[in-house]
Amino acid sequence: MMTIKEWAAEYRLINEAEREDLRRRLPLEPVEQSVRSYFGLARLALTLSGSADEPAELWPSRMAYYRQLDERWQRLAERVADAH
């Protein structure tokens, strides 16, 4: 069984490797792919961000807002891709 310090050290190594991969990859990545990646992560964060402090009746309107925002950015990414 790992100690908390061992777990944290492993976690830091993984984060450093991911940051290095992003530093290497992002300058070569087309803008539209970068936007898609960003919103993919935003969708994941949104899925994981449900809060017990938030009234349940507000969740559907919040989700609708973020879906609408995501659709707008997806259309923008498609337009940018089509323009190139």
N, C-alpha and C positions, 0 to 999 in steps of 0.2 A: 504494500500500500504506500502511495506517495504522500510525503508530507506537504503541507501548504507551500513551504518554501520551494520544494522540488517542482511542484505543480506550477507555481508562479514563474520559475526559471524556464520551464518548458514553454509556457505560454508566451513569455517574452521572446524566446527564440523563434517561435512560429510567427509572432507579430513582426519581428525584424525581417524575417524571410519574405513575408507578404509585402511589407513596405518596400523592400529592395526590388521585388518583382514589379510592383507598381511603378517605381522610379524608372525601371528599365523599359517597361511596356508602354506606359502612357504617352511618352513623346511620339511613339510610332503608331498609336491607335487613332483611327479616324474620329473626328468629332462626334459623328452620329453614334458610333459604337460606345464612345465614352458617355454620352448622354443616356444611352440604353442601359449601360452598366450601372450608372448612378441611380436611375429609377428602378432598376431591378433590386438594388440594395435598399432603396427607399421603401419598396413594396415589402421586402423582408422585414425591415425595421417596423413598418406599420403593423404587420401581422404579429410581431412579437411585442408591440408596445401597449397592448390592452392594459388599462390601469384599473385597479379596484377603486380608485378615487373618482373615477369618471362614472357618472350615472349611466346605466345601461341604455336608457332611452335616447341618449345623445350619440351612441356608437353608430347607428345606421346613417345619420346625417354626416358624421365625421368621415365615415368610409366613402359615402357618395362624393363628398368634396374631394378626397384624395384620389378617388378613381377618375373624377373629371379632370383634375390637375394632371394626373398621369397620362390620360388620353391626349390632352393638349400637348404635352411634351413629346409624346410618341409621334403625333402628327408633325410637330416641328422637326423632329429628327428625320422623319421620312422626307419632308420637304428639302431639308439640307442634303440628304443623301441623293435625292432626285436631281438637285441642282448641280451636283458634282458628277 
